[in-house]
Amino acid sequence: MRVATRTLVITGLTVALLLAGGLSYFASAEPDGLNRVAADLGFARAEQDHALGTGPLADYATTGITAPWLSSAIAGTVGVLAAFTVAWGLFLLVHPRRPRADASAEAGEKRPGHRG
């Protein structure tokens, strides 16, 4: 991976982790848009529990952590890392590999037309 690409990926991942872990403290406790519309239109009572509703990261919280801000910060951080891992794995599967530079370029020899 080129240095510029590596820097971009690391910077993006760092920003996402900081946003998920740090800004989750300021997240609203009010229902999200879909829940609000369901309540306003009267079909919220048809809601059913999800099969994973009791999972360790259900409802943007971490099971066993009593501090709400820390619980959501951990859940957000784990979510970002999980999404990054899946995206990186898919990238490695579909991205064509470029052949490495020839041995002379790796050994530091000058290439034709190269100043240096």
N, C-alpha and C positions, 0 to 999 in steps of 0.2 A: 504494500500500500504506500502510495506517495506521501510525503511529509505533509503537504497541504491537505490532502484528503484525511489523513489521520488526525490532524489538528482540528479539522471541521467536525469529524465524528466525535472526538473527545470533548470538544467545546459544546456541541449540541447535547451530548449525553449529560454533561455536567450541568448545563442550564436546565434541562428537563428534570434532573434529580433535585436541583435546588428549588425549582418551582413546585414540584410534587411534594417534596418534603417540607419546604418552608412556607409556602403560601397556603397549604392546607389548613393552617391555623386560622386563616381568615375566611374559610369557606362558610357559606350560609347553612344554617340548620333548617331552613325552610325547605319544603318539598321542591324537587326540580320541576322543570316545565311539564313533562309528561304526567307526573303525579298531580300537579296542579290542574291540568286540563281534565284529567280523569275525575278529580274531585268536583270541579266546576260543572262538568257535564253529567255527573251522577253515575258513572260506571266504575268508580273506584271500588265499590263493594264487591265487584266480580273478581277482584284481585285474588290470586292464589299464591301460596308460598312457593318459592323456587326450590328445586331439588338441592341446590348448593347454598341456600339461604342461611345455613348454619355453619358455613365454611369458615376457615380462619381469617379470611379477609372480606367477609360479607359486609355489605352496607358501608363501604369505604372506611372500615375500622379493622383493628387487629384484635383478635380474641385474646383475652388475658391481660391486656394493657388498660389500666384504669384511667389514665390521663387522656382525655379525648383528643387533645392536640397531638400528642405523641402517637396515639393509636392511628389517627388518620395520616400522620406523616409517614409512619412505617408502611402503612398500606399503600400510600401513593408511591413511595420509593420502590417497594417490591413490584408494584404494577409497572412502573417505568422500566425497571430492570428486566422483567418478564417480557414486556413488549419489545425491548431492544434485543433481547436474546433471540426471540422468534424472528424479528426482522433481519438480524444479522445472519441467522441460519439460512433464511430464504435467499438473502443476497448471495451467500456463498454457493448455494445450489444453482442459482440461475445466472450468475455473472460469469461470462466466459473468462477463462484464464489467459492472460497475455504471456507469450513466451518471454522468459527472462532476457535481459540484455546479453549480447554476445560476450564471450569470455574476455575479449580484448578490451571492451569498454569497462568491464568489472575490474580488470587488472590495472586500470588507470591509464591505459595507452590512449594517445590522442586519436580522435576520429578525424577523418577527412573533413575539412571545413570548420573544424573546432578550434577556437582560439583559446590559448591558455597557457 
